[in-house]
């Protein structure tokens, strides 16, 4: 099964695609979408949409996972993150791909073994778990971590049952 992991953000949205077959993880691709901060909000959101759409077109994921939102001290930042997450939710929905959310602490605990791991620890473990991955940013490493978390925690029989019911 191909899994798309998304680390949402308006400034930098990380994405990663992995394969999970017979309990084995393998890297397919990863990257970071970084809209021009000088553009209007609608243009930045469209850049996220267009690029994430292209990722799904190219890599055809069968499942997707995203990091849950956390509340910032700055309400405006939280709102902007929410808009970027909204874009990230629409792409899997267009392809009828189930999207699951995971808390940052669960992702960190799954990858590193502690819920308060630092970004450098995540990157190191992702390179260990996916040795063929050339990670372009902390955001794409986080997205790969979300995908790996999904591979470890999600009940795939649920997707199979839903697909057979259609």
VMD Tcl script that builds the backbone (N, CA, C; Angstrom):
set m [mol new atoms 498]
animate dup $m
set s [atomselect $m all]
$s set {name element resname resid chain x y z} {
  {N N UNK 1 A 0.841 -1.178 0.000}
  {CA C UNK 1 A 0.000 0.000 0.000}
  {C C UNK 1 A 0.884 1.238 0.000}
  {N N UNK 2 A 0.543 2.188 -0.837}
  {CA C UNK 2 A 1.252 3.468 -0.867}
  {C C UNK 2 A 0.561 4.435 0.086}
  {N N UNK 3 A 1.368 5.084 0.922}
  {CA C UNK 3 A 0.837 6.007 1.931}
  {C C UNK 3 A 1.447 7.386 1.713}
  {N N UNK 4 A 0.592 8.397 1.655}
  {CA C UNK 4 A 1.008 9.794 1.578}
  {C C UNK 4 A 0.983 10.366 2.987}
  {N N UNK 5 A 2.110 10.884 3.436}
  {CA C UNK 5 A 2.181 11.587 4.715}
  {C C UNK 5 A 2.272 13.076 4.453}
  {N N UNK 6 A 1.557 13.863 5.255}
  {CA C UNK 6 A 1.532 15.316 5.070}
  {C C UNK 6 A 1.866 16.006 6.387}
  {N N UNK 7 A 2.846 16.915 6.320}
  {CA C UNK 7 A 3.154 17.799 7.439}
  {C C UNK 7 A 2.644 19.175 7.015}
  {N N UNK 8 A 1.456 19.571 7.502}
  {CA C UNK 8 A 0.816 20.776 6.979}
  {C C UNK 8 A 1.514 22.062 7.398}
  {N N UNK 9 A 1.471 23.030 6.529}
  {CA C UNK 9 A 2.009 24.347 6.823}
  {C C UNK 9 A 1.740 25.271 5.651}
  {N N UNK 10 A 1.578 26.538 5.929}
  {CA C UNK 10 A 1.347 27.510 4.865}
  {C C UNK 10 A 2.675 27.958 4.258}
  {N N UNK 11 A 3.707 28.071 5.074}
  {CA C UNK 11 A 5.017 28.483 4.587}
  {C C UNK 11 A 5.743 27.318 3.926}
  {N N UNK 12 A 5.706 26.149 4.596}
  {CA C UNK 12 A 6.335 24.933 4.084}
  {C C UNK 12 A 5.426 23.756 4.398}
  {N N UNK 13 A 4.939 23.074 3.371}
  {CA C UNK 13 A 4.146 21.868 3.565}
  {C C UNK 13 A 4.987 20.680 3.105}
  {N N UNK 14 A 5.338 19.827 4.067}
  {CA C UNK 14 A 6.107 18.644 3.727}
  {C C UNK 14 A 5.195 17.520 3.278}
  {N N UNK 15 A 5.689 16.700 2.345}
  {CA C UNK 15 A 4.945 15.526 1.904}
  {C C UNK 15 A 5.937 14.374 1.714}
  {N N UNK 16 A 5.433 13.189 1.918}
  {CA C UNK 16 A 6.256 12.010 1.723}
  {C C UNK 16 A 5.381 10.834 1.336}
  {N N UNK 17 A 5.870 10.021 0.421}
  {CA C UNK 17 A 5.142 8.837 -0.013}
  {C C UNK 17 A 6.016 7.623 0.269}
  {N N UNK 18 A 5.427 6.649 0.961}
  {CA C UNK 18 A 6.125 5.407 1.259}
  {C C UNK 18 A 5.287 4.230 0.784}
  {N N UNK 19 A 5.925 3.097 0.713}
  {CA C UNK 19 A 5.218 1.855 0.441}
  {C C UNK 19 A 5.292 1.008 1.701}
  {N N UNK 20 A 4.189 0.360 2.008}
  {CA C UNK 20 A 4.137 -0.552 3.158}
  {C C UNK 20 A 3.554 -1.863 2.656}
  {N N UNK 21 A 4.424 -2.834 2.441}
  {CA C UNK 21 A 4.020 -4.131 1.906}
  {C C UNK 21 A 4.564 -5.250 2.795}
  {N N UNK 22 A 3.680 -6.112 3.252}
  {CA C UNK 22 A 4.075 -7.269 4.069}
  {C C UNK 22 A 4.964 -6.863 5.247}
  {N N UNK 23 A 4.612 -5.759 5.883}
  {CA C UNK 23 A 5.345 -5.289 7.051}
  {C C UNK 23 A 6.649 -4.584 6.738}
  {N N UNK 24 A 6.952 -4.366 5.466}
  {CA C UNK 24 A 8.203 -3.721 5.068}
  {C C UNK 24 A 7.937 -2.319 4.547}
  {N N UNK 25 A 8.712 -1.364 5.053}
  {CA C UNK 25 A 8.614 0.022 4.612}
  {C C UNK 25 A 9.637 0.293 3.519}
  {N N UNK 26 A 9.241 1.096 2.531}
  {CA C UNK 26 A 10.221 1.577 1.559}
  {C C UNK 26 A 9.835 2.990 1.114}
  {N N UNK 27 A 10.852 3.776 0.838}
  {CA C UNK 27 A 10.681 5.162 0.421}
  {C C UNK 27 A 10.322 5.220 -1.057}
  {N N UNK 28 A 9.370 6.083 -1.382}
  {CA C UNK 28 A 9.042 6.327 -2.787}
  {C C UNK 28 A 9.477 7.735 -3.183}
  {N N UNK 29 A 9.034 8.750 -2.437}
  {CA C UNK 29 A 9.387 10.133 -2.767}
  {C C UNK 29 A 9.049 11.036 -1.591}
  {N N UNK 30 A 9.621 12.228 -1.600}
  {CA C UNK 30 A 9.276 13.237 -0.597}
  {C C UNK 30 A 9.666 14.602 -1.128}
  {N N UNK 31 A 9.107 15.625 -0.510}
  {CA C UNK 31 A 9.437 16.980 -0.913}
  {C C UNK 31 A 8.765 17.997 -0.019}
  {N N UNK 32 A 8.977 19.246 -0.367}
  {CA C UNK 32 A 8.413 20.353 0.395}
  {C C UNK 32 A 7.800 21.343 -0.579}
  {N N UNK 33 A 6.595 21.765 -0.285}
  {CA C UNK 33 A 5.919 22.788 -1.074}
  {C C UNK 33 A 6.063 24.094 -0.297}
  {N N UNK 34 A 6.676 25.098 -0.922}
  {CA C UNK 34 A 6.937 26.376 -0.247}
  {C C UNK 34 A 6.406 27.534 -1.088}
  {N N UNK 35 A 5.144 27.896 -0.874}
  {CA C UNK 35 A 4.577 29.014 -1.638}
  {C C UNK 35 A 5.311 30.320 -1.345}
  {N N UNK 36 A 5.325 31.205 -2.316}
  {CA C UNK 36 A 5.952 32.518 -2.169}
  {C C UNK 36 A 5.173 33.330 -1.138}
  {N N UNK 37 A 5.842 33.693 -0.056}
  {CA C UNK 37 A 5.168 34.419 1.034}
  {C C UNK 37 A 4.736 35.824 0.627}
  {N N UNK 38 A 5.213 36.313 -0.504}
  {CA C UNK 38 A 4.817 37.646 -0.983}
  {C C UNK 38 A 3.503 37.597 -1.758}
  {N N UNK 39 A 3.036 36.414 -2.074}
  {CA C UNK 39 A 1.790 36.247 -2.817}
  {C C UNK 39 A 0.591 36.386 -1.885}
  {N N UNK 40 A -0.575 36.554 -2.472}
  {CA C UNK 40 A -1.805 36.649 -1.677}
  {C C UNK 40 A -2.101 35.292 -1.039}
  {N N UNK 41 A -2.940 35.309 -0.026}
  {CA C UNK 41 A -3.314 34.076 0.658}
  {C C UNK 41 A -3.927 33.070 -0.323}
  {N N UNK 42 A -4.809 33.548 -1.175}
  {CA C UNK 42 A -5.455 32.632 -2.118}
  {C C UNK 42 A -4.442 32.016 -3.077}
  {N N UNK 43 A -3.460 32.781 -3.513}
  {CA C UNK 43 A -2.432 32.244 -4.409}
  {C C UNK 43 A -1.558 31.220 -3.684}
  {N N UNK 44 A -1.242 31.489 -2.431}
  {CA C UNK 44 A -0.420 30.550 -1.658}
  {C C UNK 44 A -1.170 29.236 -1.440}
  {N N UNK 45 A -2.453 29.336 -1.115}
  {CA C UNK 45 A -3.255 28.127 -0.918}
  {C C UNK 45 A -3.401 27.355 -2.226}
  {N N UNK 46 A -3.547 28.082 -3.330}
  {CA C UNK 46 A -3.647 27.411 -4.623}
  {C C UNK 46 A -2.334 26.706 -4.976}
  {N N UNK 47 A -1.205 27.297 -4.626}
  {CA C UNK 47 A 0.095 26.655 -4.861}
  {C C UNK 47 A 0.171 25.344 -4.094}
  {N N UNK 48 A -0.269 25.352 -2.834}
  {CA C UNK 48 A -0.296 24.111 -2.047}
  {C C UNK 48 A -1.196 23.080 -2.734}
  {N N UNK 49 A -2.380 23.520 -3.139}
  {CA C UNK 49 A -3.349 22.629 -3.782}
  {C C UNK 49 A -2.778 22.027 -5.062}
  {N N UNK 50 A -2.274 22.869 -5.936}
  {CA C UNK 50 A -1.752 22.421 -7.230}
  {C C UNK 50 A -0.609 21.415 -7.055}
  {N N UNK 51 A 0.300 21.706 -6.143}
  {CA C UNK 51 A 1.457 20.833 -5.956}
  {C C UNK 51 A 1.101 19.524 -5.266}
  {N N UNK 52 A 0.222 19.562 -4.276}
  {CA C UNK 52 A -0.187 18.322 -3.607}
  {C C UNK 52 A -1.012 17.460 -4.558}
  {N N UNK 53 A -1.808 18.106 -5.405}
  {CA C UNK 53 A -2.558 17.399 -6.447}
  {C C UNK 53 A -1.578 16.665 -7.370}
  {N N UNK 54 A -0.493 17.336 -7.771}
  {CA C UNK 54 A 0.509 16.731 -8.650}
  {C C UNK 54 A 1.182 15.531 -7.983}
  {N N UNK 55 A 1.415 15.617 -6.682}
  {CA C UNK 55 A 1.999 14.489 -5.942}
  {C C UNK 55 A 1.072 13.283 -6.028}
  {N N UNK 56 A -0.215 13.490 -5.803}
  {CA C UNK 56 A -1.180 12.381 -5.862}
  {C C UNK 56 A -1.301 11.835 -7.280}
  {N N UNK 57 A -1.280 12.699 -8.261}
  {CA C UNK 57 A -1.347 12.252 -9.654}
  {C C UNK 57 A -0.139 11.378 -9.986}
  {N N UNK 58 A 1.034 11.797 -9.545}
  {CA C UNK 58 A 2.258 11.087 -9.901}
  {C C UNK 58 A 2.453 9.779 -9.130}
  {N N UNK 59 A 2.140 9.790 -7.819}
  {CA C UNK 59 A 2.481 8.642 -6.977}
  {C C UNK 59 A 1.299 7.766 -6.587}
  {N N UNK 60 A 0.088 8.176 -6.876}
  {CA C UNK 60 A -1.130 7.386 -6.649}
  {C C UNK 60 A -1.188 6.707 -5.279}
  {N N UNK 61 A -1.171 7.493 -4.202}
  {CA C UNK 61 A -1.275 6.872 -2.872}
  {C C UNK 61 A -2.644 6.240 -2.665}
  {N N UNK 62 A -2.665 5.217 -1.810}
  {CA C UNK 62 A -3.914 4.517 -1.497}
  {C C UNK 62 A -4.432 4.883 -0.112}
  {N N UNK 63 A -3.597 5.539 0.673}
  {CA C UNK 63 A -3.965 5.999 2.013}
  {C C UNK 63 A -3.187 7.283 2.277}
  {N N UNK 64 A -3.676 8.075 3.223}
  {CA C UNK 64 A -3.001 9.324 3.555}
  {C C UNK 64 A -3.108 9.583 5.050}
  {N N UNK 65 A -2.118 10.308 5.561}
  {CA C UNK 65 A -2.089 10.659 6.981}
  {C C UNK 65 A -1.553 12.081 7.122}
  {N N UNK 66 A -2.057 12.772 8.115}
  {CA C UNK 66 A -1.678 14.161 8.354}
  {C C UNK 66 A -1.480 14.367 9.846}
  {N N UNK 67 A -0.593 15.281 10.176}
  {CA C UNK 67 A -0.381 15.600 11.578}
  {C C UNK 67 A -1.530 16.474 12.079}
  {N N UNK 68 A -2.041 16.151 13.254}
  {CA C UNK 68 A -3.126 16.945 13.848}
  {C C UNK 68 A -2.646 18.358 14.136}
  {N N UNK 69 A -3.595 19.257 14.162}
  {CA C UNK 69 A -3.283 20.652 14.466}
  {C C UNK 69 A -3.090 20.821 15.970}
  {N N UNK 70 A -2.204 21.720 16.310}
  {CA C UNK 70 A -2.051 22.098 17.702}
  {C C UNK 70 A -2.317 23.592 17.769}
  {N N UNK 71 A -2.720 24.065 18.911}
  {CA C UNK 71 A -3.084 25.469 19.044}
  {C C UNK 71 A -1.840 26.278 19.381}
  {N N UNK 72 A -1.554 27.266 18.523}
  {CA C UNK 72 A -0.450 28.185 18.778}
  {C C UNK 72 A -0.902 29.266 19.749}
  {N N UNK 73 A 0.058 29.985 20.283}
  {CA C UNK 73 A -0.288 31.135 21.127}
  {C C UNK 73 A -0.858 32.262 20.277}
  {N N UNK 74 A -0.512 32.278 18.992}
  {CA C UNK 74 A -0.968 33.309 18.084}
  {C C UNK 74 A -2.167 32.789 17.294}
  {N N UNK 75 A -3.367 33.318 17.560}
  {CA C UNK 75 A -4.563 32.834 16.842}
  {C C UNK 75 A -4.475 33.004 15.331}
  {N N UNK 76 A -3.823 34.062 14.850}
  {CA C UNK 76 A -3.707 34.263 13.402}
  {C C UNK 76 A -2.884 33.142 12.773}
  {N N UNK 77 A -1.821 32.711 13.447}
  {CA C UNK 77 A -0.994 31.610 12.934}
  {C C UNK 77 A -1.788 30.308 12.904}
  {N N UNK 78 A -2.575 30.083 13.936}
  {CA C UNK 78 A -3.401 28.875 13.988}
  {C C UNK 78 A -4.411 28.873 12.850}
  {N N UNK 79 A -5.015 30.012 12.574}
  {CA C UNK 79 A -5.987 30.123 11.486}
  {C C UNK 79 A -5.325 29.844 10.138}
  {N N UNK 80 A -4.140 30.407 9.902}
  {CA C UNK 80 A -3.425 30.175 8.642}
  {C C UNK 80 A -3.047 28.706 8.489}
  {N N UNK 81 A -2.608 28.085 9.569}
  {CA C UNK 81 A -2.297 26.658 9.527}
  {C C UNK 81 A -3.555 25.862 9.205}
  {N N UNK 82 A -4.678 26.276 9.778}
  {CA C UNK 82 A -5.955 25.616 9.503}
  {C C UNK 82 A -6.335 25.702 8.034}
  {N N UNK 83 A -6.057 26.829 7.405}
  {CA C UNK 83 A -6.365 26.964 5.979}
  {C C UNK 83 A -5.487 26.021 5.151}
  {N N UNK 84 A -4.214 25.931 5.492}
  {CA C UNK 84 A -3.318 25.017 4.781}
  {C C UNK 84 A -3.756 23.564 4.982}
  {N N UNK 85 A -4.177 23.230 6.192}
  {CA C UNK 85 A -4.675 21.876 6.464}
  {C C UNK 85 A -5.938 21.598 5.649}
  {N N UNK 86 A -6.778 22.611 5.501}
  {CA C UNK 86 A -7.989 22.443 4.694}
  {C C UNK 86 A -7.653 22.039 3.273}
  {N N UNK 87 A -6.639 22.676 2.698}
  {CA C UNK 87 A -6.176 22.300 1.360}
  {C C UNK 87 A -5.696 20.854 1.382}
  {N N UNK 88 A -4.913 20.514 2.398}
  {CA C UNK 88 A -4.352 19.159 2.492}
  {C C UNK 88 A -5.451 18.104 2.626}
  {N N UNK 89 A -6.571 18.458 3.215}
  {CA C UNK 89 A -7.684 17.510 3.355}
  {C C UNK 89 A -8.430 17.309 2.041}
  {N N UNK 90 A -8.466 18.328 1.190}
  {CA C UNK 90 A -9.270 18.224 -0.025}
  {C C UNK 90 A -8.671 17.289 -1.071}
  {N N UNK 91 A -7.364 17.218 -1.137}
  {CA C UNK 91 A -6.727 16.411 -2.194}
  {C C UNK 91 A -7.017 14.917 -2.005}
  {N N UNK 92 A -6.750 14.333 -0.834}
  {CA C UNK 92 A -7.119 12.918 -0.672}
  {C C UNK 92 A -8.613 12.676 -0.894}
  {N N UNK 93 A -9.449 13.617 -0.471}
  {CA C UNK 93 A -10.896 13.454 -0.660}
  {C C UNK 93 A -11.247 13.373 -2.143}
  {N N UNK 94 A -10.577 14.168 -2.966}
  {CA C UNK 94 A -10.835 14.136 -4.401}
  {C C UNK 94 A -10.575 12.746 -4.971}
  {N N UNK 95 A -9.550 12.077 -4.445}
  {CA C UNK 95 A -9.189 10.747 -4.931}
  {C C UNK 95 A -9.835 9.620 -4.130}
  {N N UNK 96 A -10.723 9.986 -3.216}
  {CA C UNK 96 A -11.395 9.005 -2.350}
  {C C UNK 96 A -10.392 8.187 -1.547}
  {N N UNK 97 A -9.347 8.867 -1.095}
  {CA C UNK 97 A -8.307 8.249 -0.271}
  {C C UNK 97 A -8.636 8.553 1.189}
  {N N UNK 98 A -8.667 7.518 1.996}
  {CA C UNK 98 A -8.912 7.706 3.423}
  {C C UNK 98 A -7.763 8.512 4.031}
  {N N UNK 99 A -8.097 9.538 4.815}
  {CA C UNK 99 A -7.107 10.387 5.477}
  {C C UNK 99 A -7.261 10.221 6.974}
  {N N UNK 100 A -6.174 9.883 7.635}
  {CA C UNK 100 A -6.167 9.692 9.088}
  {C C UNK 100 A -5.291 10.772 9.718}
  {N N UNK 101 A -5.665 11.228 10.912}
  {CA C UNK 101 A -4.892 12.239 11.635}
  {C C UNK 101 A -4.161 11.608 12.812}
  {N N UNK 102 A -2.934 12.087 13.057}
  {CA C UNK 102 A -2.129 11.608 14.182}
  {C C UNK 102 A -1.541 12.800 14.924}
  {N N UNK 103 A -1.512 12.707 16.240}
  {CA C UNK 103 A -0.921 13.784 17.043}
  {C C UNK 103 A 0.597 13.786 16.850}
  {N N UNK 104 A 1.192 14.948 17.002}
  {CA C UNK 104 A 2.645 15.073 16.875}
  {C C UNK 104 A 3.349 14.167 17.879}
  {N N UNK 105 A 2.796 14.067 19.087}
  {CA C UNK 105 A 3.420 13.217 20.110}
  {C C UNK 105 A 3.397 11.746 19.716}
  {N N UNK 106 A 2.288 11.279 19.122}
  {CA C UNK 106 A 2.222 9.883 18.700}
  {C C UNK 106 A 3.199 9.618 17.556}
  {N N UNK 107 A 3.303 10.551 16.623}
  {CA C UNK 107 A 4.245 10.396 15.515}
  {C C UNK 107 A 5.664 10.289 16.068}
  {N N UNK 108 A 6.029 11.197 16.957}
  {CA C UNK 108 A 7.374 11.187 17.540}
  {C C UNK 108 A 7.636 9.910 18.332}
  {N N UNK 109 A 6.651 9.491 19.104}
  {CA C UNK 109 A 6.814 8.273 19.904}
  {C C UNK 109 A 6.973 7.048 19.005}
  {N N UNK 110 A 6.221 7.012 17.908}
  {CA C UNK 110 A 6.309 5.894 16.967}
  {C C UNK 110 A 7.680 5.832 16.309}
  {N N UNK 111 A 8.213 6.973 15.926}
  {CA C UNK 111 A 9.464 7.016 15.172}
  {C C UNK 111 A 10.690 6.940 16.079}
  {N N UNK 112 A 10.684 7.702 17.169}
  {CA C UNK 112 A 11.876 7.823 18.017}
  {C C UNK 112 A 11.753 7.053 19.326}
  {N N UNK 113 A 10.530 6.873 19.793}
  {CA C UNK 113 A 10.341 6.178 21.062}
  {C C UNK 113 A 9.979 7.104 22.203}
  {N N UNK 114 A 9.965 8.408 21.926}
  {CA C UNK 114 A 9.551 9.383 22.921}
  {C C UNK 114 A 8.710 10.456 22.244}
  {N N UNK 115 A 7.677 10.901 22.947}
  {CA C UNK 115 A 6.760 11.879 22.384}
  {C C UNK 115 A 7.281 13.297 22.340}
  {N N UNK 116 A 8.477 13.501 22.881}
  {CA C UNK 116 A 9.038 14.857 22.899}
  {C C UNK 116 A 10.363 14.908 22.152}
  {N N UNK 117 A 10.471 14.115 21.098}
  {CA C UNK 117 A 11.698 14.055 20.300}
  {C C UNK 117 A 11.905 15.360 19.539}
  {N N UNK 118 A 13.154 15.658 19.269}
  {CA C UNK 118 A 13.507 16.845 18.487}
  {C C UNK 118 A 13.499 16.502 16.999}
  {N N UNK 119 A 13.403 17.555 16.159}
  {CA C UNK 119 A 13.355 17.352 14.709}
  {C C UNK 119 A 14.574 16.580 14.203}
  {N N UNK 120 A 15.732 16.837 14.773}
  {CA C UNK 120 A 16.954 16.142 14.345}
  {C C UNK 120 A 16.856 14.642 14.617}
  {N N UNK 121 A 16.217 14.276 15.723}
  {CA C UNK 121 A 16.036 12.863 16.043}
  {C C UNK 121 A 15.083 12.200 15.044}
  {N N UNK 122 A 14.039 12.915 14.665}
  {CA C UNK 122 A 13.088 12.397 13.672}
  {C C UNK 122 A 13.835 12.148 12.360}
  {N N UNK 123 A 14.602 13.134 11.912}
  {CA C UNK 123 A 15.327 12.997 10.652}
  {C C UNK 123 A 16.284 11.804 10.694}
  {N N UNK 124 A 17.000 11.642 11.794}
  {CA C UNK 124 A 17.944 10.535 11.913}
  {C C UNK 124 A 17.229 9.182 11.837}
  {N N UNK 125 A 16.101 9.057 12.529}
  {CA C UNK 125 A 15.374 7.792 12.520}
  {C C UNK 125 A 14.712 7.527 11.164}
  {N N UNK 126 A 14.247 8.569 10.501}
  {CA C UNK 126 A 13.655 8.373 9.176}
  {C C UNK 126 A 14.727 7.877 8.208}
  {N N UNK 127 A 15.934 8.414 8.314}
  {CA C UNK 127 A 17.034 7.943 7.457}
  {C C UNK 127 A 17.383 6.485 7.769}
  {N N UNK 128 A 17.191 6.081 9.018}
  {CA C UNK 128 A 17.440 4.691 9.408}
  {C C UNK 128 A 16.329 3.780 8.893}
  {N N UNK 129 A 15.080 4.212 9.060}
  {CA C UNK 129 A 13.939 3.406 8.632}
  {C C UNK 129 A 13.778 3.360 7.114}
  {N N UNK 130 A 14.152 4.444 6.452}
  {CA C UNK 130 A 14.018 4.558 4.995}
  {C C UNK 130 A 15.390 4.946 4.420}
  {N N UNK 131 A 16.337 4.015 4.407}
  {CA C UNK 131 A 17.715 4.358 4.052}
  {C C UNK 131 A 17.906 4.913 2.637}
  {N N UNK 132 A 16.993 4.658 1.733}
  {CA C UNK 132 A 17.120 5.170 0.362}
  {C C UNK 132 A 16.573 6.592 0.221}
  {N N UNK 133 A 15.996 7.126 1.279}
  {CA C UNK 133 A 15.375 8.456 1.206}
  {C C UNK 133 A 16.435 9.559 1.237}
  {N N UNK 134 A 16.321 10.467 0.288}
  {CA C UNK 134 A 17.104 11.699 0.320}
  {C C UNK 134 A 16.126 12.784 0.759}
  {N N UNK 135 A 16.239 13.173 2.004}
  {CA C UNK 135 A 15.269 14.083 2.608}
  {C C UNK 135 A 15.684 15.521 2.337}
  {N N UNK 136 A 14.753 16.302 1.783}
  {CA C UNK 136 A 15.098 17.669 1.384}
  {C C UNK 136 A 14.869 18.714 2.475}
  {N N UNK 137 A 14.124 18.368 3.534}
  {CA C UNK 137 A 13.867 19.348 4.597}
  {C C UNK 137 A 13.320 18.639 5.841}
  {N N UNK 138 A 13.299 19.370 6.940}
  {CA C UNK 138 A 12.694 18.840 8.170}
  {C C UNK 138 A 11.204 18.591 7.955}
  {N N UNK 139 A 10.573 19.405 7.111}
  {CA C UNK 139 A 9.141 19.250 6.851}
  {C C UNK 139 A 8.852 17.957 6.096}
  {N N UNK 140 A 9.685 17.628 5.124}
  {CA C UNK 140 A 9.457 16.369 4.406}
  {C C UNK 140 A 9.800 15.173 5.284}
  {N N UNK 141 A 10.793 15.317 6.170}
  {CA C UNK 141 A 11.097 14.237 7.128}
  {C C UNK 141 A 9.903 14.023 8.052}
  {N N UNK 142 A 9.284 15.104 8.495}
  {CA C UNK 142 A 8.100 14.999 9.348}
  {C C UNK 142 A 6.945 14.322 8.595}
  {N N UNK 143 A 6.797 14.646 7.314}
  {CA C UNK 143 A 5.736 14.023 6.515}
  {C C UNK 143 A 5.987 12.522 6.362}
  {N N UNK 144 A 7.234 12.140 6.130}
  {CA C UNK 144 A 7.562 10.716 6.055}
  {C C UNK 144 A 7.289 10.040 7.394}
  {N N UNK 145 A 7.584 10.751 8.488}
  {CA C UNK 145 A 7.325 10.204 9.823}
  {C C UNK 145 A 5.828 9.971 10.030}
  {N N UNK 146 A 4.999 10.877 9.547}
  {CA C UNK 146 A 3.545 10.719 9.655}
  {C C UNK 146 A 3.098 9.488 8.856}
  {N N UNK 147 A 3.676 9.311 7.664}
  {CA C UNK 147 A 3.333 8.142 6.841}
  {C C UNK 147 A 3.755 6.848 7.534}
  {N N UNK 148 A 4.942 6.824 8.130}
  {CA C UNK 148 A 5.419 5.635 8.850}
  {C C UNK 148 A 4.538 5.367 10.061}
  {N N UNK 149 A 4.143 6.417 10.762}
  {CA C UNK 149 A 3.231 6.273 11.900}
  {C C UNK 149 A 1.937 5.616 11.440}
  {N N UNK 150 A 1.425 6.068 10.318}
  {CA C UNK 150 A 0.196 5.498 9.777}
  {C C UNK 150 A 0.381 4.013 9.455}
  {N N UNK 151 A 1.506 3.685 8.851}
  {CA C UNK 151 A 1.788 2.282 8.515}
  {C C UNK 151 A 1.808 1.411 9.769}
  {N N UNK 152 A 2.243 1.972 10.868}
  {CA C UNK 152 A 2.352 1.209 12.118}
  {C C UNK 152 A 1.065 1.146 12.925}
  {N N UNK 153 A 0.183 2.116 12.753}
  {CA C UNK 153 A -0.979 2.208 13.644}
  {C C UNK 153 A -2.332 1.981 13.003}
  {N N UNK 154 A -2.448 2.160 11.705}
  {CA C UNK 154 A -3.768 2.125 11.114}
  {C C UNK 154 A -4.235 0.703 10.862}
  {N N UNK 155 A -5.523 0.495 11.025}
  {CA C UNK 155 A -6.141 -0.803 10.782}
  {C C UNK 155 A -6.566 -0.867 9.317}
  {N N UNK 156 A -5.742 -1.495 8.482}
  {CA C UNK 156 A -6.007 -1.531 7.046}
  {C C UNK 156 A -7.232 -2.358 6.688}
  {N N UNK 157 A -7.648 -3.242 7.561}
  {CA C UNK 157 A -8.852 -4.024 7.264}
  {C C UNK 157 A -10.069 -3.109 7.190}
  {N N UNK 158 A -10.037 -1.976 7.901}
  {CA C UNK 158 A -11.134 -1.010 7.861}
  {C C UNK 158 A -11.288 -0.440 6.450}
  {N N UNK 159 A -10.172 -0.083 5.810}
  {CA C UNK 159 A -10.218 0.434 4.442}
  {C C UNK 159 A -10.738 -0.624 3.489}
  {N N UNK 160 A -10.267 -1.861 3.652}
  {CA C UNK 160 A -10.689 -2.950 2.771}
  {C C UNK 160 A -12.188 -3.180 2.884}
  {N N UNK 161 A -12.713 -3.163 4.101}
  {CA C UNK 161 A -14.154 -3.356 4.301}
  {C C UNK 161 A -14.947 -2.229 3.644}
  {N N UNK 162 A -14.477 -0.970 3.802}
  {CA C UNK 162 A -15.170 0.170 3.201}
  {C C UNK 162 A -15.132 0.090 1.682}
  {N N UNK 163 A -13.988 -0.323 1.119}
  {CA C UNK 163 A -13.862 -0.439 -0.329}
  {C C UNK 163 A -14.790 -1.527 -0.871}
  {N N UNK 164 A -14.889 -2.637 -0.167}
  {CA C UNK 164 A -15.761 -3.733 -0.612}
  {C C UNK 164 A -17.229 -3.366 -0.489}
  {N N UNK 165 A -17.563 -2.451 0.429}
  {CA C UNK 165 A -18.952 -2.054 0.621}
  {C C UNK 165 A -19.440 -1.121 -0.491}
  {N N UNK 166 A -18.519 -0.507 -1.233}
  {CA C UNK 166 A -18.897 0.437 -2.303}
  {C C UNK 166 A -19.407 -0.241 -3.519}
}
mol reanalyze $m
mol bondsrecalc $m
mol representation Tube
mol addrep $m
